Amino acid sequence: MGTAVSRQYLEEVCVVCDERRAKGIHLYTSFICSECEEDMVRTDTRDPKYKYYIDRLKKITTPEIYS
Ligand SMILES: [Zn+2]
């Protein structure tokens, strides 16, 4: 039968869509799936959806350091 484990992809949870995806990029310690990444690139900066993406990314890029 073979091993089922060997066929599994290394999936990670995307910070934008909260879905488990195998393909994507890493930004700092977070993961963004390729679908969201492409979607972001296509989205116009005046589109409300763009702001949603930025808000999600802010959580990643803002270091949790309070002075
Ligand atoms: Zn995603």
N, CA, C, O and the ligand as a Tripos MOL2 file, in Angstrom:
@<TRIPOS>MOLECULE
protein
  269   267    68     0     0
PROTEIN
NO_CHARGES

@<TRIPOS>ATOM
      1 N           0.8320   -1.2190    0.0000 N.3       1 MET1
      2 CA          0.0000    0.0000    0.0000 C.3       1 MET1
      3 C           0.8640    1.2660    0.0000 C.2       1 MET1
      4 O           0.4370    2.3150   -0.4800 O.2       1 MET1
      5 N           2.0700    1.1580    0.5380 N.am      2 GLY2
      6 CA          2.9120    2.3510    0.6300 C.3       2 GLY2
      7 C           2.5500    3.1870    1.8320 C.2       2 GLY2
      8 O           1.5630    2.9190    2.5160 O.2       2 GLY2
      9 N           3.3400    4.1830    2.0810 N.am      3 THR3
     10 CA          3.0760    5.0240    3.2380 C.3       3 THR3
     11 C           2.2850    6.2630    2.8530 C.2       3 THR3
     12 O           2.6460    6.9950    1.9320 O.2       3 THR3
     13 N           1.1990    6.4760    3.5790 N.am      4 ALA4
     14 CA          0.3510    7.6390    3.3120 C.3       4 ALA4
     15 C           1.0650    8.9260    3.7000 C.2       4 ALA4
     16 O           0.8210    9.9900    3.1320 O.2       4 ALA4
     17 N           1.9370    8.8030    4.6640 N.am      5 VAL5
     18 CA          2.6230    9.9850    5.1910 C.3       5 VAL5
     19 C           3.4950   10.6480    4.1160 C.2       5 VAL5
     20 O           3.5890   11.8740    4.0490 O.2       5 VAL5
     21 N           4.1180    9.8330    3.2910 N.am      6 SER6
     22 CA          5.0340   10.3690    2.2930 C.3       6 SER6
     23 C           4.3270   11.2080    1.2280 C.2       6 SER6
     24 O           4.9600   12.0000    0.5300 O.2       6 SER6
     25 N           3.0210   11.0270    1.1110 N.am      7 ARG7
     26 CA          2.2740   11.7830    0.1040 C.3       7 ARG7
     27 C           1.7340   13.1080    0.6450 C.2       7 ARG7
     28 O           1.1690   13.9070   -0.1020 O.2       7 ARG7
     29 N           1.9090   13.3270    1.9090 N.am      8 GLN8
     30 CA          1.3870   14.5620    2.4900 C.3       8 GLN8
     31 C           2.2950   15.7450    2.1950 C.2       8 GLN8
     32 O           3.5210   15.6320    2.2090 O.2       8 GLN8
     33 N           1.6810   16.8510    1.9350 N.am      9 TYR9
     34 CA          2.4280   18.0740    1.7450 C.3       9 TYR9
     35 C           2.6310   18.7400    3.0990 C.2       9 TYR9
     36 O           1.8960   18.5010    4.0570 O.2       9 TYR9
     37 N           3.6350   19.5640    3.1380 N.am     10 LEU10
     38 CA          3.8550   20.3250    4.3520 C.3      10 LEU10
     39 C           2.9280   21.5380    4.3080 C.2      10 LEU10
     40 O           3.2310   22.5590    3.6910 O.2      10 LEU10
     41 N           1.8080   21.3900    4.9730 N.am     11 GLU11
     42 CA          0.8230   22.4720    4.9390 C.3      11 GLU11
     43 C           0.9780   23.4130    6.1240 C.2      11 GLU11
     44 O           1.3110   23.0150    7.2400 O.2      11 GLU11
     45 N           0.7190   24.6790    5.8230 N.am     12 GLU12
     46 CA          0.7730   25.6780    6.8820 C.3      12 GLU12
     47 C          -0.4790   26.5330    6.7990 C.2      12 GLU12
     48 O          -1.1140   26.6210    5.7480 O.2      12 GLU12
     49 N          -0.8250   27.1510    7.8950 N.am     13 VAL13
     50 CA         -2.0340   27.9680    7.9200 C.3      13 VAL13
     51 C          -1.7010   29.3870    7.4490 C.2      13 VAL13
     52 O          -0.8440   30.0720    8.0080 O.2      13 VAL13
     53 N          -2.4040   29.7900    6.4160 N.am     14 CYS14
     54 CA         -2.2230   31.1280    5.8580 C.3      14 CYS14
     55 C          -2.8000   32.1740    6.8190 C.2      14 CYS14
     56 O          -3.8960   31.9970    7.3500 O.2      14 CYS14
     57 N          -2.0570   33.2640    7.0370 N.am     15 VAL15
     58 CA         -2.5120   34.2840    7.9880 C.3      15 VAL15
     59 C          -3.6410   35.1440    7.4160 C.2      15 VAL15
     60 O          -4.3630   35.8060    8.1610 O.2      15 VAL15
     61 N          -3.7850   35.1300    6.0940 N.am     16 VAL16
     62 CA         -4.8140   35.9600    5.4690 C.3      16 VAL16
     63 C          -6.1520   35.2330    5.3930 C.2      16 VAL16
     64 O          -7.1730   35.7800    5.8080 O.2      16 VAL16
     65 N          -6.1620   34.0220    4.8780 N.am     17 CYS17
     66 CA         -7.4290   33.3120    4.6840 C.3      17 CYS17
     67 C          -7.6830   32.2270    5.7360 C.2      17 CYS17
     68 O          -8.7550   31.6210    5.7610 O.2      17 CYS17
     69 N          -6.6890   31.9860    6.6070 N.am     18 ASP18
     70 CA         -6.8120   30.9800    7.6660 C.3      18 ASP18
     71 C          -7.0470   29.5640    7.1360 C.2      18 ASP18
     72 O          -7.5980   28.7090    7.8300 O.2      18 ASP18
     73 N          -6.6220   29.3390    5.9050 N.am     19 GLU19
     74 CA         -6.7580   28.0090    5.3150 C.3      19 GLU19
     75 C          -5.4020   27.3040    5.3520 C.2      19 GLU19
     76 O          -4.3490   27.9410    5.3460 O.2      19 GLU19
     77 N          -5.4590   25.9840    5.3900 N.am     20 ARG20
     78 CA         -4.2170   25.2270    5.3330 C.3      20 ARG20
     79 C          -3.7920   25.0630    3.8770 C.2      20 ARG20
     80 O          -4.5320   24.5090    3.0640 O.2      20 ARG20
     81 N          -2.6070   25.5440    3.5590 N.am     21 ARG21
     82 CA         -2.1150   25.4890    2.1870 C.3      21 ARG21
     83 C          -0.6970   24.9350    2.1420 C.2      21 ARG21
     84 O           0.0920   25.0900    3.0730 O.2      21 ARG21
     85 N          -0.4100   24.2880    1.0300 N.am     22 ALA22
     86 CA          0.9210   23.7200    0.8620 C.3      22 ALA22
     87 C           1.8650   24.7050    0.1820 C.2      22 ALA22
     88 O           3.0710   24.7130    0.4320 O.2      22 ALA22
     89 N           1.2790   25.5470   -0.6970 N.am     23 LYS23
     90 CA          2.1140   26.4930   -1.4380 C.3      23 LYS23
     91 C           1.9410   27.9090   -0.9200 C.2      23 LYS23
     92 O           0.8300   28.3510   -0.6290 O.2      23 LYS23
     93 N           3.0520   28.6060   -0.8120 N.am     24 GLY24
     94 CA          2.9660   29.9820   -0.3540 C.3      24 GLY24
     95 C           4.3310   30.5500   -0.0130 C.2      24 GLY24
     96 O           5.3640   29.9250   -0.2540 O.2      24 GLY24
     97 N           4.3110   31.7410    0.5490 N.am     25 ILE25
     98 CA          5.5630   32.4000    0.9130 C.3      25 ILE25
     99 C           5.6080   32.6540    2.4150 C.2      25 ILE25
    100 O           4.5800   32.6820    3.0920 O.2      25 ILE25
    101 N           6.7980   32.8330    2.9060 N.am     26 HIS26
    102 CA          6.9570   33.1580    4.3190 C.3      26 HIS26
    103 C           7.3230   34.6230    4.4790 C.2      26 HIS26
    104 O           8.2300   35.1420    3.8280 O.2      26 HIS26
    105 N           6.5910   35.2640    5.3600 N.am     27 LEU27
    106 CA          6.8670   36.6570    5.6660 C.3      27 LEU27
    107 C           7.1340   36.7150    7.1640 C.2      27 LEU27
    108 O           6.2430   36.4950    7.9850 O.2      27 LEU27
    109 N           8.3820   37.0150    7.4950 N.am     28 TYR28
    110 CA          8.8040   36.9270    8.8950 C.3      28 TYR28
    111 C           8.5240   35.5080    9.3880 C.2      28 TYR28
    112 O           9.0430   34.5540    8.8090 O.2      28 TYR28
    113 N           7.7330   35.3420   10.4200 N.am     29 THR29
    114 CA          7.4660   33.9970   10.9240 C.3      29 THR29
    115 C           6.1250   33.4830   10.4320 C.2      29 THR29
    116 O           5.7110   32.3800   10.7900 O.2      29 THR29
    117 N           5.4410   34.2770    9.6120 N.am     30 SER30
    118 CA          4.1080   33.8950    9.1650 C.3      30 SER30
    119 C           4.1060   33.3710    7.7410 C.2      30 SER30
    120 O           5.0640   33.5350    6.9860 O.2      30 SER30
    121 N           3.0090   32.7440    7.4090 N.am     31 PHE31
    122 CA          2.8660   32.1240    6.1060 C.3      31 PHE31
    123 C           1.6960   32.7390    5.3380 C.2      31 PHE31
    124 O           0.6070   32.9240    5.8800 O.2      31 PHE31
    125 N           1.9440   33.0480    4.0790 N.am     32 ILE32
    126 CA          0.8810   33.5570    3.2040 C.3      32 ILE32
    127 C           0.8110   32.6240    2.0070 C.2      32 ILE32
    128 O           1.8140   32.4090    1.3260 O.2      32 ILE32
    129 N          -0.3680   32.0670    1.7460 N.am     33 CYS33
    130 CA         -0.4990   31.1380    0.6370 C.3      33 CYS33
    131 C          -0.3870   31.8720   -0.6990 C.2      33 CYS33
    132 O          -0.6320   33.0750   -0.7860 O.2      33 CYS33
    133 N          -0.0180   31.1330   -1.7220 N.am     34 SER34
    134 CA          0.2150   31.7510   -3.0300 C.3      34 SER34
    135 C          -1.0490   32.3660   -3.6100 C.2      34 SER34
    136 O          -0.9840   33.3250   -4.3790 O.2      34 SER34
    137 N          -2.2070   31.8090   -3.2370 N.am     35 GLU35
    138 CA         -3.4670   32.3670   -3.7250 C.3      35 GLU35
    139 C          -3.6990   33.7730   -3.1780 C.2      35 GLU35
    140 O          -4.0670   34.6880   -3.9150 O.2      35 GLU35
    141 N          -3.4800   33.9280   -1.8820 N.am     36 CYS36
    142 CA         -3.6460   35.2370   -1.2550 C.3      36 CYS36
    143 C          -2.5900   36.2210   -1.7510 C.2      36 CYS36
    144 O          -2.8600   37.4070   -1.9410 O.2      36 CYS36
    145 N          -1.4070   35.7090   -1.9510 N.am     37 GLU37
    146 CA         -0.3290   36.5550   -2.4250 C.3      37 GLU37
    147 C          -0.6680   37.1210   -3.8030 C.2      37 GLU37
    148 O          -0.5160   38.3180   -4.0500 O.2      37 GLU37
    149 N          -1.1250   36.2530   -4.6890 N.am     38 GLU38
    150 CA         -1.5050   36.6800   -6.0330 C.3      38 GLU38
    151 C          -2.6980   37.6230   -5.9930 C.2      38 GLU38
    152 O          -2.7640   38.5970   -6.7420 O.2      38 GLU38
    153 N          -3.6290   37.3210   -5.1170 N.am     39 ASP39
    154 CA         -4.8220   38.1430   -4.9630 C.3      39 ASP39
    155 C          -4.4580   39.5590   -4.5210 C.2      39 ASP39
    156 O          -5.0180   40.5450   -5.0000 O.2      39 ASP39
    157 N          -3.5170   39.6270   -3.6090 N.am     40 MET40
    158 CA         -3.0630   40.9170   -3.0900 C.3      40 MET40
    159 C          -2.4330   41.7620   -4.1800 C.2      40 MET40
    160 O          -2.6640   42.9680   -4.2720 O.2      40 MET40
    161 N          -1.6350   41.1050   -5.0010 N.am     41 VAL41
    162 CA         -0.9410   41.7920   -6.0860 C.3      41 VAL41
    163 C          -1.9470   42.3590   -7.0970 C.2      41 VAL41
    164 O          -1.7590   43.4460   -7.6450 O.2      41 VAL41
    165 N          -3.0190   41.5930   -7.3270 N.am     42 ARG42
    166 CA         -4.0400   42.0010   -8.2920 C.3      42 ARG42
    167 C          -4.9710   43.0870   -7.7570 C.2      42 ARG42
    168 O          -5.5270   43.8720   -8.5250 O.2      42 ARG42
    169 N          -5.1340   43.1260   -6.4370 N.am     43 THR43
    170 CA         -6.0920   44.0500   -5.8450 C.3      43 THR43
    171 C          -5.6150   45.4960   -5.9250 C.2      43 THR43
    172 O          -4.4690   45.8110   -5.6060 O.2      43 THR43
    173 N          -6.5120   46.3540   -6.3530 N.am     44 ASP44
    174 CA         -6.2210   47.7760   -6.4250 C.3      44 ASP44
    175 C          -6.1030   48.3480   -5.0150 C.2      44 ASP44
    176 O          -6.8240   47.9390   -4.1050 O.2      44 ASP44
    177 N          -5.1950   49.2880   -4.8480 N.am     45 THR45
    178 CA         -4.9710   49.8580   -3.5100 C.3      45 THR45
    179 C          -6.1830   50.6200   -2.9860 C.2      45 THR45
    180 O          -6.2960   50.8350   -1.7790 O.2      45 THR45
    181 N          -7.0890   51.0300   -3.8650 N.am     46 ARG46
    182 CA         -8.2930   51.7490   -3.4280 C.3      46 ARG46
    183 C          -9.4400   50.7910   -3.1070 C.2      46 ARG46
    184 O         -10.4770   51.1900   -2.5770 O.2      46 ARG46
    185 N          -9.2250   49.5210   -3.4440 N.am     47 ASP47
    186 CA        -10.2290   48.5020   -3.1530 C.3      47 ASP47
    187 C         -10.2810   48.2360   -1.6440 C.2      47 ASP47
    188 O          -9.2360   48.0770   -1.0130 O.2      47 ASP47
    189 N         -11.4860   48.1860   -1.0560 N.am     48 PRO48
    190 CA        -11.6050   47.9070    0.3820 C.3      48 PRO48
    191 C         -10.9400   46.5970    0.7840 C.2      48 PRO48
    192 O         -10.4900   46.4330    1.9180 O.2      48 PRO48
    193 N         -10.8880   45.6760   -0.1600 N.am     49 LYS49
    194 CA        -10.2690   44.3820    0.0860 C.3      49 LYS49
    195 C          -8.7660   44.5360    0.3670 C.2      49 LYS49
    196 O          -8.1720   43.7730    1.1290 O.2      49 LYS49
    197 N          -8.1910   45.5250   -0.2620 N.am     50 TYR50
    198 CA         -6.7640   45.7680   -0.0940 C.3      50 TYR50
    199 C          -6.4380   46.1450    1.3480 C.2      50 TYR50
    200 O          -5.4330   45.7160    1.9150 O.2      50 TYR50
    201 N          -7.3210   46.9630    1.9210 N.am     51 LYS51
    202 CA         -7.1540   47.3890    3.3060 C.3      51 LYS51
    203 C          -7.2300   46.1860    4.2450 C.2      51 LYS51
    204 O          -6.5150   46.1070    5.2440 O.2      51 LYS51
    205 N          -8.1040   45.2660    3.9000 N.am     52 TYR52
    206 CA         -8.2360   44.0420    4.6870 C.3      52 TYR52
    207 C          -6.9200   43.2730    4.6970 C.2      52 TYR52
    208 O          -6.4810   42.7920    5.7410 O.2      52 TYR52
    209 N          -6.3050   43.1630    3.5480 N.am     53 TYR53
    210 CA         -5.0210   42.4710    3.4490 C.3      53 TYR53
    211 C          -3.9500   43.1790    4.2660 C.2      53 TYR53
    212 O          -3.1730   42.5510    4.9840 O.2      53 TYR53
    213 N          -3.9300   44.4840    4.1400 N.am     54 ILE54
    214 CA         -2.9270   45.2680    4.8630 C.3      54 ILE54
    215 C          -3.0920   45.0970    6.3730 C.2      54 ILE54
    216 O          -2.1180   44.9690    7.1150 O.2      54 ILE54
    217 N          -4.3480   45.1000    6.8020 N.am     55 ASP55
    218 CA         -4.6120   44.9150    8.2340 C.3      55 ASP55
    219 C          -4.1060   43.5650    8.7270 C.2      55 ASP55
    220 O          -3.5520   43.4520    9.8200 O.2      55 ASP55
    221 N          -4.3070   42.5510    7.9040 N.am     56 ARG56
    222 CA         -3.8390   41.2230    8.2690 C.3      56 ARG56
    223 C          -2.3010   41.1970    8.3300 C.2      56 ARG56
    224 O          -1.7060   40.5930    9.2220 O.2      56 ARG56
    225 N          -1.6920   41.8620    7.3640 N.am     57 LEU57
    226 CA         -0.2350   41.8610    7.2970 C.3      57 LEU57
    227 C           0.3920   42.7000    8.3930 C.2      57 LEU57
    228 O           1.5120   42.4290    8.8270 O.2      57 LEU57
    229 N          -0.3220   43.7130    8.8400 N.am     58 LYS58
    230 CA          0.1960   44.5700    9.9120 C.3      58 LYS58
    231 C           0.4650   43.7640   11.1710 C.2      58 LYS58
    232 O           1.4140   44.0220   11.9120 O.2      58 LYS58
    233 N          -0.3970   42.7810   11.3910 N.am     59 LYS59
    234 CA         -0.2380   41.9310   12.5730 C.3      59 LYS59
    235 C           1.0660   41.1520   12.5050 C.2      59 LYS59
    236 O           1.6550   40.8030   13.5280 O.2      59 LYS59
    237 N           1.4990   40.8890   11.2920 N.am     60 ILE60
    238 CA          2.7340   40.1350   11.1140 C.3      60 ILE60
    239 C           3.9440   41.0460   11.2420 C.2      60 ILE60
    240 O           4.8930   40.7520   11.9690 O.2      60 ILE60
    241 N           3.8910   42.1630   10.5150 N.am     61 THR61
    242 CA          5.0640   43.0160   10.3970 C.3      61 THR61
    243 C           5.3070   43.8890   11.6190 C.2      61 THR61
    244 O           6.4240   44.3630   11.8300 O.2      61 THR61
    245 N           4.2730   44.1070   12.4260 N.am     62 THR62
    246 CA          4.4580   44.9270   13.6230 C.3      62 THR62
    247 C           5.0080   44.0640   14.7540 C.2      62 THR62
    248 O           4.3360   43.1470   15.2250 O.2      62 THR62
    249 N           6.2000   44.3520   15.1760 N.am     63 PRO63
    250 CA          6.7790   43.5700   16.2730 C.3      63 PRO63
    251 C           6.0270   43.8440   17.5740 C.2      63 PRO63
    252 O           5.6390   44.9740   17.8720 O.2      63 PRO63
    253 N           5.8410   42.7810   18.3250 N.am     64 GLU64
    254 CA          5.1050   42.9420   19.5720 C.3      64 GLU64
    255 C           6.0130   43.4400   20.6920 C.2      64 GLU64
    256 O           6.2390   42.7770   21.7040 O.2      64 GLU64
    257 N           6.5120   44.6290   20.4540 N.am     65 ILE65
    258 CA          7.3750   45.2510   21.4570 C.3      65 ILE65
    259 C           6.7650   46.5970   21.8470 C.2      65 ILE65
    260 O           6.5250   47.4570   21.0000 O.2      65 ILE65
    261 N           6.5300   46.7520   23.1000 N.am     66 TYR66
    262 CA          5.9530   47.9910   23.5750 C.3      66 TYR66
    263 C           6.9630   48.7190   24.4630 C.2      66 TYR66
    264 O           7.4710   48.1790   25.4450 O.2      66 TYR66
    265 N           7.2260   49.9320   24.0870 N.am     67 SER67
    266 CA          8.2330   50.6830   24.8550 C.3      67 SER67
    267 C           7.5860   51.5650   25.9150 C.2      67 SER67
    268 O           8.2860   52.2630   26.6490 O.2      67 SER67
    269 ZN         -4.3540   32.4690    2.0150 Zn       68 ZN68
@<TRIPOS>BOND
     1     1     2 1
     2     2     3 1
     3     3     4 2
     4     3     5 am
     5     5     6 1
     6     6     7 1
     7     7     8 2
     8     7     9 am
     9     9    10 1
    10    10    11 1
    11    11    12 2
    12    11    13 am
    13    13    14 1
    14    14    15 1
    15    15    16 2
    16    15    17 am
    17    17    18 1
    18    18    19 1
    19    19    20 2
    20    19    21 am
    21    21    22 1
    22    22    23 1
    23    23    24 2
    24    23    25 am
    25    25    26 1
    26    26    27 1
    27    27    28 2
    28    27    29 am
    29    29    30 1
    30    30    31 1
    31    31    32 2
    32    31    33 am
    33    33    34 1
    34    34    35 1
    35    35    36 2
    36    35    37 am
    37    37    38 1
    38    38    39 1
    39    39    40 2
    40    39    41 am
    41    41    42 1
    42    42    43 1
    43    43    44 2
    44    43    45 am
    45    45    46 1
    46    46    47 1
    47    47    48 2
    48    47    49 am
    49    49    50 1
    50    50    51 1
    51    51    52 2
    52    51    53 am
    53    53    54 1
    54    54    55 1
    55    55    56 2
    56    55    57 am
    57    57    58 1
    58    58    59 1
    59    59    60 2
    60    59    61 am
    61    61    62 1
    62    62    63 1
    63    63    64 2
    64    63    65 am
    65    65    66 1
    66    66    67 1
    67    67    68 2
    68    67    69 am
    69    69    70 1
    70    70    71 1
    71    71    72 2
    72    71    73 am
    73    73    74 1
    74    74    75 1
    75    75    76 2
    76    75    77 am
    77    77    78 1
    78    78    79 1
    79    79    80 2
    80    79    81 am
    81    81    82 1
    82    82    83 1
    83    83    84 2
    84    83    85 am
    85    85    86 1
    86    86    87 1
    87    87    88 2
    88    87    89 am
    89    89    90 1
    90    90    91 1
    91    91    92 2
    92    91    93 am
    93    93    94 1
    94    94    95 1
    95    95    96 2
    96    95    97 am
    97    97    98 1
    98    98    99 1
    99    99   100 2
   100    99   101 am
   101   101   102 1
   102   102   103 1
   103   103   104 2
   104   103   105 am
   105   105   106 1
   106   106   107 1
   107   107   108 2
   108   107   109 am
   109   109   110 1
   110   110   111 1
   111   111   112 2
   112   111   113 am
   113   113   114 1
   114   114   115 1
   115   115   116 2
   116   115   117 am
   117   117   118 1
   118   118   119 1
   119   119   120 2
   120   119   121 am
   121   121   122 1
   122   122   123 1
   123   123   124 2
   124   123   125 am
   125   125   126 1
   126   126   127 1
   127   127   128 2
   128   127   129 am
   129   129   130 1
   130   130   131 1
   131   131   132 2
   132   131   133 am
   133   133   134 1
   134   134   135 1
   135   135   136 2
   136   135   137 am
   137   137   138 1
   138   138   139 1
   139   139   140 2
   140   139   141 am
   141   141   142 1
   142   142   143 1
   143   143   144 2
   144   143   145 am
   145   145   146 1
   146   146   147 1
   147   147   148 2
   148   147   149 am
   149   149   150 1
   150   150   151 1
   151   151   152 2
   152   151   153 am
   153   153   154 1
   154   154   155 1
   155   155   156 2
   156   155   157 am
   157   157   158 1
   158   158   159 1
   159   159   160 2
   160   159   161 am
   161   161   162 1
   162   162   163 1
   163   163   164 2
   164   163   165 am
   165   165   166 1
   166   166   167 1
   167   167   168 2
   168   167   169 am
   169   169   170 1
   170   170   171 1
   171   171   172 2
   172   171   173 am
   173   173   174 1
   174   174   175 1
   175   175   176 2
   176   175   177 am
   177   177   178 1
   178   178   179 1
   179   179   180 2
   180   179   181 am
   181   181   182 1
   182   182   183 1
   183   183   184 2
   184   183   185 am
   185   185   186 1
   186   186   187 1
   187   187   188 2
   188   187   189 am
   189   189   190 1
   190   190   191 1
   191   191   192 2
   192   191   193 am
   193   193   194 1
   194   194   195 1
   195   195   196 2
   196   195   197 am
   197   197   198 1
   198   198   199 1
   199   199   200 2
   200   199   201 am
   201   201   202 1
   202   202   203 1
   203   203   204 2
   204   203   205 am
   205   205   206 1
   206   206   207 1
   207   207   208 2
   208   207   209 am
   209   209   210 1
   210   210   211 1
   211   211   212 2
   212   211   213 am
   213   213   214 1
   214   214   215 1
   215   215   216 2
   216   215   217 am
   217   217   218 1
   218   218   219 1
   219   219   220 2
   220   219   221 am
   221   221   222 1
   222   222   223 1
   223   223   224 2
   224   223   225 am
   225   225   226 1
   226   226   227 1
   227   227   228 2
   228   227   229 am
   229   229   230 1
   230   230   231 1
   231   231   232 2
   232   231   233 am
   233   233   234 1
   234   234   235 1
   235   235   236 2
   236   235   237 am
   237   237   238 1
   238   238   239 1
   239   239   240 2
   240   239   241 am
   241   241   242 1
   242   242   243 1
   243   243   244 2
   244   243   245 am
   245   245   246 1
   246   246   247 1
   247   247   248 2
   248   247   249 am
   249   249   250 1
   250   250   251 1
   251   251   252 2
   252   251   253 am
   253   253   254 1
   254   254   255 1
   255   255   256 2
   256   255   257 am
   257   257   258 1
   258   258   259 1
   259   259   260 2
   260   259   261 am
   261   261   262 1
   262   262   263 1
   263   263   264 2
   264   263   265 am
   265   265   266 1
   266   266   267 1
   267   267   268 2
@<TRIPOS>SUBSTRUCTURE
     1 MET1         2 RESIDUE 1 A MET
     2 GLY2         6 RESIDUE 1 A GLY
     3 THR3        10 RESIDUE 1 A THR
     4 ALA4        14 RESIDUE 1 A ALA
     5 VAL5        18 RESIDUE 1 A VAL
     6 SER6        22 RESIDUE 1 A SER
     7 ARG7        26 RESIDUE 1 A ARG
     8 GLN8        30 RESIDUE 1 A GLN
     9 TYR9        34 RESIDUE 1 A TYR
    10 LEU10       38 RESIDUE 1 A LEU
    11 GLU11       42 RESIDUE 1 A GLU
    12 GLU12       46 RESIDUE 1 A GLU
    13 VAL13       50 RESIDUE 1 A VAL
    14 CYS14       54 RESIDUE 1 A CYS
    15 VAL15       58 RESIDUE 1 A VAL
    16 VAL16       62 RESIDUE 1 A VAL
    17 CYS17       66 RESIDUE 1 A CYS
    18 ASP18       70 RESIDUE 1 A ASP
    19 GLU19       74 RESIDUE 1 A GLU
    20 ARG20       78 RESIDUE 1 A ARG
    21 ARG21       82 RESIDUE 1 A ARG
    22 ALA22       86 RESIDUE 1 A ALA
    23 LYS23       90 RESIDUE 1 A LYS
    24 GLY24       94 RESIDUE 1 A GLY
    25 ILE25       98 RESIDUE 1 A ILE
    26 HIS26      102 RESIDUE 1 A HIS
    27 LEU27      106 RESIDUE 1 A LEU
    28 TYR28      110 RESIDUE 1 A TYR
    29 THR29      114 RESIDUE 1 A THR
    30 SER30      118 RESIDUE 1 A SER
    31 PHE31      122 RESIDUE 1 A PHE
    32 ILE32      126 RESIDUE 1 A ILE
    33 CYS33      130 RESIDUE 1 A CYS
    34 SER34      134 RESIDUE 1 A SER
    35 GLU35      138 RESIDUE 1 A GLU
    36 CYS36      142 RESIDUE 1 A CYS
    37 GLU37      146 RESIDUE 1 A GLU
    38 GLU38      150 RESIDUE 1 A GLU
    39 ASP39      154 RESIDUE 1 A ASP
    40 MET40      158 RESIDUE 1 A MET
    41 VAL41      162 RESIDUE 1 A VAL
    42 ARG42      166 RESIDUE 1 A ARG
    43 THR43      170 RESIDUE 1 A THR
    44 ASP44      174 RESIDUE 1 A ASP
    45 THR45      178 RESIDUE 1 A THR
    46 ARG46      182 RESIDUE 1 A ARG
    47 ASP47      186 RESIDUE 1 A ASP
    48 PRO48      190 RESIDUE 1 A PRO
    49 LYS49      194 RESIDUE 1 A LYS
    50 TYR50      198 RESIDUE 1 A TYR
    51 LYS51      202 RESIDUE 1 A LYS
    52 TYR52      206 RESIDUE 1 A TYR
    53 TYR53      210 RESIDUE 1 A TYR
    54 ILE54      214 RESIDUE 1 A ILE
    55 ASP55      218 RESIDUE 1 A ASP
    56 ARG56      222 RESIDUE 1 A ARG
    57 LEU57      226 RESIDUE 1 A LEU
    58 LYS58      230 RESIDUE 1 A LYS
    59 LYS59      234 RESIDUE 1 A LYS
    60 ILE60      238 RESIDUE 1 A ILE
    61 THR61      242 RESIDUE 1 A THR
    62 THR62      246 RESIDUE 1 A THR
    63 PRO63      250 RESIDUE 1 A PRO
    64 GLU64      254 RESIDUE 1 A GLU
    65 ILE65      258 RESIDUE 1 A ILE
    66 TYR66      262 RESIDUE 1 A TYR
    67 SER67      266 RESIDUE 1 A SER
    68 ZN68       269 GROUP 0 **** ****
